């Protein structure tokens, strides 16, 4: 099975050949590296930019206004914060021009902790991203979803933020992409060898197109006792906890949001009306967290269906994430914390 970096790479190749993508660019995105996580390795339209995040976003806006479809990467989301004003401009362009101009750009950036990147390579960006009106925001948790969401993001006529979790880029999926060869063959065909790459060219498999709609989530674990809503790396931890609790006859329903904006409110609503309890889990800092918005909406619109207050489990509100594994683990939710919150909520009675 492909890992997420390979899946994104194949989606970008398909988009170069079939969806009109003309430029894929960012720091180290082109040869010889093909991205820090190799997600752009071997692609024909890649090029390297200077170390200039504002220049990268500005170039993407210019290309989009010219009618080109491009994918720009900020090497780590930790360095995207100095582009907020440009992202805001890109998001309101369609509205500000009375619908006369579209901006068909994708900005992708690795997010989150889990790779022991310390204070400069462990930030999350999901809460900040949801404060940028005019952008659609997706965050896959599996390679399969990454492929389908990337193609949908590229086809969208207006800006999409593609948040790829750093700790998931080497994780293999459980679903094959249509046309994907076996793992060993895939690696030999699209992964560049270590050492001299000057003569290497990828041998792309005949992967088929498929699209996952932006704004739709999915239930990854069926349950009736409590609803857990998550995305990205935390989604996989929530799945593991739900599987463990199943052995104790506790049935937790887990929802993978997949899109942070627009998000699948109807899916959340239907689940909470069934289970009557809700926990929102992510690793961004807990103050002004996106999960707080979801919990507030759940409480406001589903108040008379709740048997307990809707809760949020998120990253600690600390200045940064430390390098030592103990510091990182103490800063973002872990399996035992998720399990503890679920069990505490289950004790609540109406």
Secondary structure, DSSP 8 states (H G I E B T S, - for coil): --BHHHHHHHHHHHHHHHS-EEEEEETT-STTT-STTSTTTT-TTEEE--S-HHHHHHHHHHHHHTT-EEEEEESSGGG-GGGHHHHHHHHHHHHHTTTS----EEEEEEE-SSS--GGGS----HHHHTTSTT-EEE--SSHHHHHHHHHHHHHSSS-EEEEEEGGGTT-B-SS--TT---HHHHHHHHS--SS--TT--------------TT--EEEE--SSEEEEE-HHHHHHHHHHHHHHHTTT--EEEEE--EEES--HHHHHHHHHHHS-EEEEEEEESTT-HHHHHHHHHHHHSGGG-SS--EEEEE---SS--SSHHHHHHHS--HHHHHHHHHHHHH---
